[in-house]
């Protein structure tokens, strides 16, 4: 249930970012946002741990900030897997999107899941 809620939250974030940065992020609709969110979650499960292990020295030296670069790489992989229904303008925009999505997910998921744990 938590995983599916995370996918929906990411899809809403994708839609919001595509609306705000409409020149550099393109989504064909909410279905594409759900698909991109699903693919991103699968890539985060399969590819992200491998990238973290391979780049561990750089991540430690940058005090963890390189994890945003890894998130941007997974966003670019999502972009290439989605085809024409989801497009990010470049790596810089993917990095900015990764930073915004990480902060928003931290706030939203802590709020939603903290309230559900207290009940």
Buried (B, 14 or more C-beta within 10 A) or exposed (E): EEEEBBBEBBBBBBBBBBEEBEEBBBBBEEEBBBBBBBBBBEBBEEBBEEBEEEBEEEBEEEEEEBBBBBBBBBBBBBBEBBEEBBBBBEEEBBBBBBBBBEEBBEEBBEEBEEEEEEE
